Every structure is written in structure tokens, then in C-alpha cells.
Amino acid sequence: MDLFTAMDISASGMRAQRTRMNVISSNVANAHTTRTAEGGPYKRRDVVLRERTFEDELSSVEVEKIVTDTSPGKSVFDPGNPDADDQGYVSMPNVNVMEEMVNIISSTRAFEANTTAVKAQKDMVLKALTIGRQ
């Protein structure tokens, strides 16, 4: 494995986690959005990652797609809300903020792990360059 392959593997993980963090942030930001351009409440989105194998043994990760969670949200009684139905209930987004916070912590840790791997690779190259000077 050469340096650039190792960097590519770590960089792919960082790109995937950056996309995941953006989607999670959007979910949190829209946790109380009851009206969207598509109609109805905001629907939670999730990132599907897939393994990309190269050089027979090494693998990286890439975003396969971003899917919409079709599970129903809660109905909240709020007859004064302009989005309330005839009985006074408002359909809320299917976003659980606590679950999203756990997901963003997990994504942040994965991003940090890839950053650490890139730094270790850089340090090894710098050390190899200094060996020839001595």
C-alpha cells in the first residue's frame, strides 16, 4: 500500500462523515418544521454508506444515497396552529433530537479517527524523509 492509497481511504471516511453530519444537522434544524415544499411535516433523512473495495484487500467508504425515513411522526394537539387538521392535531416531523445528537457524536468520532490516521500517515512520511538526511 502506498501513501496516497492510505490517504484516500482516510479521506473517503472523512467525506462520508461530513455528509452524514450535514444530514444530521438538517434533521435537527427541521425537528419542528410542520410544513415543507413537498407538503406535510419534514421527514427525517439518513445517509446510507457502502464499502468500495480496491487493490483486492483495501476498502474505503462512500455515500451510496440519502434516504428519507418514512416512519410516522407524532400528532400534537395544537388547534391554534395554522397546520392543524380539523380535529386540532398537527403532524410533527419524525425526528428524535436525542437520537440525532447521539448520531452526530458518533459521526464526529469517526471523522476524528480518520483525521488521526491522516496525521499518522503524514508523520510517517516526514520521518522517512528525515532518515535519508542523517
MDTraj code that builds the backbone (N, CA, C; nanometers):
import mdtraj as md
import numpy as np

residues = "MET ASP LEU PHE THR ALA MET ASP ILE SER ALA SER GLY MET ARG ALA GLN ARG THR ARG MET ASN VAL ILE SER SER ASN VAL ALA ASN ALA HIS THR THR ARG THR ALA GLU GLY GLY PRO TYR LYS ARG ARG ASP VAL VAL LEU ARG GLU ARG THR PHE GLU ASP GLU LEU SER SER VAL GLU VAL GLU LYS ILE VAL THR ASP THR SER PRO GLY LYS SER VAL PHE ASP PRO GLY ASN PRO ASP ALA ASP ASP GLN GLY TYR VAL SER MET PRO ASN VAL ASN VAL MET GLU GLU MET VAL ASN ILE ILE SER SER THR ARG ALA PHE GLU ALA ASN THR THR ALA VAL LYS ALA GLN LYS ASP MET VAL LEU LYS ALA LEU THR ILE GLY ARG GLN".split()
xyz = np.array([
    [0.0865, -0.1174, 0.0000],
    [0.0000, 0.0000, 0.0000],
    [0.0910, 0.1236, 0.0000],
    [0.0580, 0.2146, -0.0883],
    [0.1361, 0.3372, -0.0926],
    [0.0690, 0.4457, -0.0090],
    [0.1396, 0.5553, 0.0060],
    [0.0916, 0.6661, 0.0894],
    [-0.0416, 0.7209, 0.0403],
    [-0.0533, 0.7382, -0.0909],
    [-0.1737, 0.8012, -0.1444],
    [-0.2965, 0.7108, -0.1307],
    [-0.2784, 0.5800, -0.1374],
    [-0.3904, 0.4887, -0.1146],
    [-0.4384, 0.4989, 0.0290],
    [-0.3447, 0.5024, 0.1219],
    [-0.3813, 0.5156, 0.2632],
    [-0.4528, 0.6479, 0.2883],
    [-0.4036, 0.7539, 0.2267],
    [-0.4687, 0.8848, 0.2417],
    [-0.6083, 0.8831, 0.1802],
    [-0.6231, 0.8154, 0.0670],
    [-0.7537, 0.8070, 0.0006],
    [-0.8559, 0.7352, 0.0883],
    [-0.8121, 0.6308, 0.1563],
    [-0.9020, 0.5568, 0.2448],
    [-0.9509, 0.6473, 0.3581],
    [-0.8593, 0.7173, 0.4215],
    [-0.8973, 0.8073, 0.5306],
    [-0.9812, 0.9241, 0.4807],
    [-0.9451, 0.9779, 0.3655],
    [-1.0208, 1.0901, 0.3091],
    [-1.1629, 1.0492, 0.2734],
    [-1.1806, 0.9265, 0.2262],
    [-1.3165, 0.8808, 0.1923],
    [-1.4026, 0.8728, 0.3179],
    [-1.3434, 0.8291, 0.4273],
    [-1.4165, 0.8257, 0.5537],
    [-1.4528, 0.9645, 0.6015],
    [-1.3620, 1.0591, 0.5840],
    [-1.3894, 1.1965, 0.6252],
    [-1.5009, 1.2580, 0.5395],
    [-1.4982, 1.2313, 0.4083],
    [-1.6045, 1.2833, 0.3206],
    [-1.7401, 1.2243, 0.3585],
    [-1.7426, 1.0940, 0.3846],
    [-1.8682, 1.0283, 0.4207],
    [-1.9235, 1.0829, 0.5520],
    [-1.8374, 1.1023, 0.6497],
    [-1.8834, 1.1535, 0.7792],
    [-1.9252, 1.2999, 0.7700],
    [-1.8593, 1.3774, 0.6838],
    [-1.9006, 1.5163, 0.6639],
    [-2.0431, 1.5210, 0.6066],
    [-2.0711, 1.4361, 0.5089],
    [-2.2061, 1.4294, 0.4523],
    [-2.3057, 1.3863, 0.5582],
    [-2.2680, 1.2879, 0.6372],
    [-2.3559, 1.2394, 0.7444],
    [-2.3851, 1.3502, 0.8458],
    [-2.2814, 1.4275, 0.8841],
    [-2.3019, 1.5375, 0.9792],
    [-2.3939, 1.6451, 0.9207],
    [-2.3804, 1.6734, 0.7922],
    [-2.4681, 1.7719, 0.7276],
    [-2.6138, 1.7268, 0.7296],
    [-2.6380, 1.5995, 0.7023],
    [-2.7749, 1.5467, 0.7022],
    [-2.8317, 1.5483, 0.8437],
    [-2.7513, 1.5081, 0.9411],
    [-2.7976, 1.5092, 1.0805],
    [-2.8295, 1.6522, 1.1248],
    [-2.7453, 1.7472, 1.0871],
    [-2.7694, 1.8878, 1.1217],
    [-2.9000, 1.9369, 1.0612],
    [-2.9276, 1.8961, 0.9391],
    [-3.0536, 1.9324, 0.8748],
    [-3.1721, 1.8724, 0.9497],
    [-3.1578, 1.7493, 0.9956],
    [-3.2647, 1.6854, 1.0727],
    [-3.2937, 1.7634, 1.2009],
    [-3.1873, 1.8009, 1.2725],
    [-3.2045, 1.8752, 1.3977],
    [-3.2662, 2.0124, 1.3702],
    [-3.2192, 2.0786, 1.2663],
    [-3.2701, 2.2122, 1.2334],
    [-3.4184, 2.2095, 1.1966],
    [-3.4644, 2.0983, 1.1431],
    [-3.6040, 2.0882, 1.0995],
    [-3.6903, 2.0029, 1.1926],
    [-3.6456, 1.9831, 1.3154],
    [-3.7172, 1.8973, 1.4099],
    [-3.8580, 1.9471, 1.4418],
    [-3.8865, 2.0743, 1.4157],
    [-4.0189, 2.1298, 1.4441],
    [-4.0845, 2.1901, 1.3196],
    [-4.0351, 2.1541, 1.2017],
    [-4.0909, 2.2062, 1.0769],
    [-4.2146, 2.1254, 1.0393],
    [-4.3293, 2.1904, 1.0429],
    [-4.4554, 2.1195, 1.0155],
    [-4.5052, 2.1386, 0.8725],
    [-4.4386, 2.2262, 0.7981],
    [-4.4814, 2.2485, 0.6594],
    [-4.3591, 2.2594, 0.5695],
    [-4.3540, 2.1740, 0.4674],
    [-4.2429, 2.1753, 0.3724],
    [-4.2960, 2.2002, 0.2317],
    [-4.2060, 2.2208, 0.1385],
    [-4.2450, 2.2431, -0.0011],
    [-4.3138, 2.1197, -0.0595],
    [-4.2773, 2.0009, -0.0114],
    [-4.3396, 1.8772, -0.0585],
    [-4.4778, 1.8570, 0.0017],
    [-4.5095, 1.9323, 0.1042],
    [-4.6359, 1.9181, 0.1763],
    [-4.6178, 1.8306, 0.2989],
    [-4.6800, 1.8688, 0.4079],
    [-4.6701, 1.7927, 0.5318],
    [-4.5439, 1.8258, 0.6088],
    [-4.5221, 1.7529, 0.7178],
    [-4.4065, 1.7812, 0.8035],
    [-4.2761, 1.7327, 0.7398],
    [-4.1667, 1.7849, 0.7922],
    [-4.0334, 1.7425, 0.7489],
    [-4.0177, 1.5943, 0.7770],
    [-3.9536, 1.5226, 0.6868],
    [-3.9233, 1.3806, 0.7045],
    [-3.7739, 1.3648, 0.7291],
    [-3.7416, 1.2925, 0.8333],
    [-3.6023, 1.2675, 0.8705],
    [-3.5285, 1.2004, 0.7548],
    [-3.4026, 1.2386, 0.7364],
    [-3.3193, 1.1788, 0.6329],
    [-3.2017, 1.1064, 0.6980],
    [-3.1535, 1.0054, 0.6286],
    [-3.0406, 0.9278, 0.6786],
    [-2.9474, 0.8956, 0.5624],
    [-2.8198, 0.8792, 0.5935],
    [-2.7180, 0.8512, 0.4932],
    [-2.6913, 0.7014, 0.4904],
    [-2.6880, 0.6446, 0.3702],
    [-2.6527, 0.5041, 0.3517],
    [-2.5115, 0.5008, 0.2946],
    [-2.4217, 0.4367, 0.3682],
    [-2.2825, 0.4245, 0.3258],
    [-2.2589, 0.2863, 0.2680],
    [-2.1636, 0.2780, 0.1757],
    [-2.1277, 0.1466, 0.1230],
    [-1.9766, 0.1375, 0.1093],
    [-1.9297, 0.0143, 0.1176],
    [-1.7873, -0.0121, 0.1073],
    [-1.7458, -0.0111, -0.0402],
    [-1.6311, 0.0474, -0.0655],
    [-1.5734, 0.0476, -0.2000],
    [-1.4390, -0.0226, -0.1877],
    [-1.4255, -0.1382, -0.2536],
    [-1.3048, -0.2183, -0.2416],
    [-1.2133, -0.1933, -0.3608],
    [-1.0847, -0.1826, -0.3333],
    [-0.9853, -0.1707, -0.4389],
    [-0.8563, -0.2366, -0.3928],
    [-0.7719, -0.2701, -0.4855],
    [-0.6456, -0.3390, -0.4584],
    [-0.6668, -0.4692, -0.3818],
    [-0.7727, -0.5399, -0.4115],
    [-0.8044, -0.6730, -0.3581],
    [-0.8281, -0.6803, -0.2076],
    [-0.7660, -0.5969, -0.1272],
    [-0.7804, -0.6080, 0.0175],
    [-0.8277, -0.4804, 0.0830],
    [-0.7886, -0.3675, 0.0295],
    [-0.8181, -0.2405, 0.0934],
    [-0.9572, -0.1930, 0.0560],
    [-1.0174, -0.1214, 0.1456],
    [-1.1504, -0.0697, 0.1140],
    [-1.1667, 0.0697, 0.1731],
    [-1.2515, 0.1441, 0.1083],
    [-1.2866, 0.2767, 0.1574],
    [-1.4387, 0.2821, 0.1658],
    [-1.4902, 0.3969, 0.1975],
    [-1.6344, 0.4110, 0.2138],
    [-1.6820, 0.5269, 0.1279],
    [-1.8042, 0.5169, 0.0803],
    [-1.8631, 0.6271, 0.0053],
    [-2.0117, 0.6344, 0.0363],
    [-2.0689, 0.7501, 0.0121],
    [-2.2122, 0.7688, 0.0333],
    [-2.2844, 0.7057, -0.0852],
    [-2.3656, 0.6062, -0.0563],
    [-2.4428, 0.5419, -0.1626],
    [-2.5653, 0.6263, -0.1972],
    [-2.6376, 0.6673, -0.0924],
    [-2.7561, 0.7500, -0.1142],
    [-2.8011, 0.8106, 0.0175],
    [-2.8883, 0.9078, 0.0060],
    [-2.9524, 0.9678, 0.1226],
    [-3.0993, 0.9306, 0.1129],
    [-3.1482, 0.8613, 0.2157],
    [-3.2858, 0.8114, 0.2137],
    [-3.3731, 0.8904, 0.3098],
    [-3.5012, 0.8904, 0.2810],
    [-3.5989, 0.9563, 0.3666],
    [-3.6651, 0.8513, 0.4549],
    [-3.6680, 0.8777, 0.5837],
    [-3.7322, 0.7890, 0.6810],
    [-3.8831, 0.8053, 0.6676],
    [-3.9513, 0.6967, 0.6401],
    [-4.0964, 0.7032, 0.6180],
    [-4.1782, 0.6752, 0.7438],
    [-4.1135, 0.6566, 0.8570],
    [-4.1889, 0.6309, 0.9796],
    [-4.2726, 0.7547, 1.0143],
    [-4.3892, 0.7321, 1.0733],
    [-4.4769, 0.8464, 1.1035],
    [-4.4250, 0.9283, 1.2214],
    [-4.4529, 1.0567, 1.2163],
    [-4.4193, 1.1449, 1.3280],
    [-4.5341, 1.1470, 1.4274],
    [-4.5173, 1.2217, 1.5341],
    [-4.6219, 1.2332, 1.6353],
    [-4.7272, 1.3337, 1.5911],
    [-4.8467, 1.3156, 1.6419],
    [-4.9525, 1.4152, 1.6260],
    [-4.9670, 1.4882, 1.7583],
    [-4.9652, 1.6205, 1.7515],
    [-4.9722, 1.7033, 1.8715],
    [-5.0980, 1.7883, 1.8640],
    [-5.1711, 1.7929, 1.9753],
    [-5.2926, 1.8738, 1.9797],
    [-5.2538, 2.0204, 1.9953],
    [-5.2804, 2.0981, 1.8903],
    [-5.2495, 2.2414, 1.8896],
    [-5.3472, 2.3094, 1.7936],
    [-5.4706, 2.3309, 1.8395],
    [-5.5730, 2.3842, 1.7487],
    [-5.5426, 2.5243, 1.6958],
    [-5.4555, 2.5992, 1.7602],
    [-5.4214, 2.7331, 1.7138],
    [-5.3157, 2.7340, 1.6035],
    [-5.2552, 2.6218, 1.5771],
    [-5.1510, 2.6128, 1.4753],
    [-5.2140, 2.6159, 1.3358],
    [-5.1606, 2.6946, 1.2431],
    [-5.2187, 2.7000, 1.1086],
    [-5.2095, 2.5676, 1.0322],
    [-5.1239, 2.4759, 1.0759],
    [-5.1122, 2.3464, 1.0099],
    [-5.1971, 2.2380, 1.0759],
    [-5.2814, 2.2759, 1.1724],
    [-5.3661, 2.1785, 1.2419],
    [-5.4753, 2.1268, 1.1490],
    [-5.5130, 1.9996, 1.1690],
    [-5.6226, 1.9422, 1.0904],
    [-5.7563, 1.9816, 1.1532],
    [-5.8653, 1.9246, 1.1054],
    [-5.9991, 1.9601, 1.1531],
    [-6.0197, 1.9312, 1.3016],
    [-5.9494, 1.8304, 1.3552],
    [-5.9617, 1.7969, 1.4969],
    [-5.8632, 1.8755, 1.5843],
    [-5.7772, 1.9589, 1.5243],
    [-5.6829, 2.0400, 1.6001],
    [-5.5467, 1.9762, 1.6195],
    [-5.5189, 1.8654, 1.5500],
    [-5.3901, 1.7972, 1.5641],
    [-5.2942, 1.8395, 1.4532],
    [-5.1684, 1.8553, 1.4924],
    [-5.0621, 1.8921, 1.3985],
    [-4.9691, 1.7727, 1.3837],
    [-4.9396, 1.7344, 1.2602],
    [-4.8422, 1.6276, 1.2336],
    [-4.7021, 1.6850, 1.2477],
    [-4.6240, 1.6257, 1.3365],
    [-4.4879, 1.6724, 1.3637],
    [-4.3873, 1.5856, 1.2878],
    [-4.2674, 1.6375, 1.2652],
    [-4.1631, 1.5585, 1.1984],
    [-4.1262, 1.4349, 1.2807],
    [-4.0745, 1.3342, 1.2117],
    [-4.0341, 1.2093, 1.2772],
    [-3.8876, 1.2151, 1.3228],
    [-3.8466, 1.3280, 1.3758],
    [-3.7076, 1.3497, 1.4198],
    [-3.7014, 1.3415, 1.5719],
    [-3.6164, 1.2543, 1.6221],
    [-3.5890, 1.2439, 1.7652],
    [-3.4554, 1.3148, 1.7887],
    [-3.4590, 1.4313, 1.8498],
    [-3.3394, 1.5144, 1.8650],
    [-3.2310, 1.4420, 1.9442],
    [-3.2687, 1.3677, 2.0466],
    [-3.1682, 1.2949, 2.1258],
    [-3.0979, 1.1892, 2.0404],
    [-3.1720, 1.1191, 1.9595],
    [-3.1129, 1.0196, 1.8696],
    [-3.0183, 1.0874, 1.7696],
    [-3.0583, 1.2012, 1.7201],
    [-2.9732, 1.2749, 1.6256],
    [-2.8452, 1.3235, 1.6928],
    [-2.8536, 1.3629, 1.8182],
    [-2.7338, 1.4073, 1.8898],
    [-2.6362, 1.2908, 1.9095],
    [-2.6883, 1.1728, 1.9391],
    [-2.6026, 1.0546, 1.9501],
    [-2.5376, 1.0258, 1.8152],
    [-2.6150, 1.0373, 1.7068],
    [-2.5613, 1.0141, 1.5730],
    [-2.4515, 1.1136, 1.5374],
    [-2.4684, 1.2390, 1.5757],
    [-2.3656, 1.3377, 1.5409],
    [-2.2387, 1.3172, 1.6232],
    [-2.2523, 1.2702, 1.7463],
    [-2.1339, 1.2378, 1.8266],
    [-2.0599, 1.1205, 1.7633],
    [-2.1340, 1.0191, 1.7209],
    [-2.0740, 0.9035, 1.6540],
    [-2.0032, 0.9447, 1.5258],
    [-2.0667, 1.0290, 1.4482],
    [-2.0078, 1.0761, 1.3232],
    [-1.8836, 1.1607, 1.3487],
    [-1.8879, 1.2436, 1.4509],
    [-1.7730, 1.3266, 1.4869],
    [-1.6550, 1.2399, 1.5277],
    [-1.6807, 1.1363, 1.6058],
    [-1.5727, 1.0458, 1.6487],
    [-1.5113, 0.9735, 1.5290],
    [-1.5939, 0.9305, 1.4353],
    [-1.5425, 0.8635, 1.3154],
    [-1.4578, 0.9600, 1.2323],
    [-1.5030, 1.0851, 1.2211],
    [-1.4264, 1.1864, 1.1482],
    [-1.2922, 1.2090, 1.2159],
    [-1.2929, 1.2197, 1.3482],
    [-1.1691, 1.2406, 1.4235],
    [-1.0731, 1.1230, 1.4069],
    [-1.1256, 1.0004, 1.4030],
    [-1.0409, 0.8827, 1.3843],
    [-0.9712, 0.8876, 1.2482],
    [-1.0441, 0.9276, 1.1458],
    [-0.9838, 0.9398, 1.0131],
    [-0.8816, 1.0529, 1.0089],
    [-0.9088, 1.1614, 1.0791],
    [-0.8133, 1.2722, 1.0861],
    [-0.6841, 1.2268, 1.1544],
    [-0.6976, 1.1499, 1.2595],
    [-0.5809, 1.0964, 1.3302],
    [-0.4997, 1.0043, 1.2391],
    [-0.5687, 0.9236, 1.1592],
    [-0.4992, 0.8344, 1.0664],
    [-0.4214, 0.9147, 0.9618],
    [-0.4799, 1.0213, 0.9102],
    [-0.4099, 1.1058, 0.8126],
    [-0.2869, 1.1692, 0.8772],
    [-0.3015, 1.2162, 0.9999],
    [-0.1875, 1.2775, 1.0692],
    [-0.0769, 1.1744, 1.0909],
    [-0.1127, 1.0523, 1.1270],
    [-0.0126, 0.9472, 1.1475],
    [0.0591, 0.9153, 1.0162],
    [-0.0154, 0.9127, 0.9066],
    [0.0465, 0.8872, 0.7763],
    [0.1434, 0.9994, 0.7393],
    [0.1019, 1.1221, 0.7644],
    [0.1883, 1.2379, 0.7363],
    [0.3152, 1.2315, 0.8218],
    [0.3000, 1.1978, 0.9485],
    [0.4158, 1.1886, 1.0380],
    [0.5132, 1.0797, 0.9925],
    [0.4606, 0.9666, 0.9439],
    [0.5474, 0.8592, 0.8948],
    [0.6275, 0.9037, 0.7727],
    [0.5627, 0.9777, 0.6833],
    [0.6319, 1.0264, 0.5640],
    [0.7408, 1.1255, 0.6033],
    [0.7095, 1.2169, 0.6934],
    [0.8096, 1.3136, 0.7373],
    [0.9279, 1.2445, 0.8052],
    [0.8985, 1.1419, 0.8835],
    [1.0058, 1.0667, 0.9497],
    [1.0902, 0.9941, 0.8463],
    [1.0270, 0.9368, 0.7435],
    [1.1011, 0.8675, 0.6386],
    [1.1907, 0.9645, 0.5632],
    [1.1459, 1.0852, 0.5416],
    [1.2268, 1.1851, 0.4725],
    [1.3480, 1.2263, 0.5549],
    [1.3345, 1.2286, 0.6855],
    [1.4481, 1.2670, 0.7701],
    [1.5509, 1.1543, 0.7841],
    [1.5104, 1.0320, 0.7605],
    [1.6037, 0.9190, 0.7719],
    [1.7158, 0.9330, 0.6696],
    [1.6825, 0.9757, 0.5492],
    [1.7818, 0.9889, 0.4433],
    [1.8805, 1.1025, 0.4671],
    [1.8496, 1.1945, 0.5512],
    [1.9362, 1.3110, 0.5785],
    [2.0443, 1.2821, 0.6823],
    [2.0276, 1.1792, 0.7597],
    [2.1206, 1.1541, 0.8710],
    [2.2431, 1.0805, 0.8293],
])
top = md.Topology()
chain = top.add_chain()
for i, resn in enumerate(residues, 1):
    res = top.add_residue(resn, chain, resSeq=i)
    for name in ("N", "CA", "C"):
        top.add_atom(name, md.element.get_by_symbol(name[0]), res)
traj = md.Trajectory(xyz[None], top)
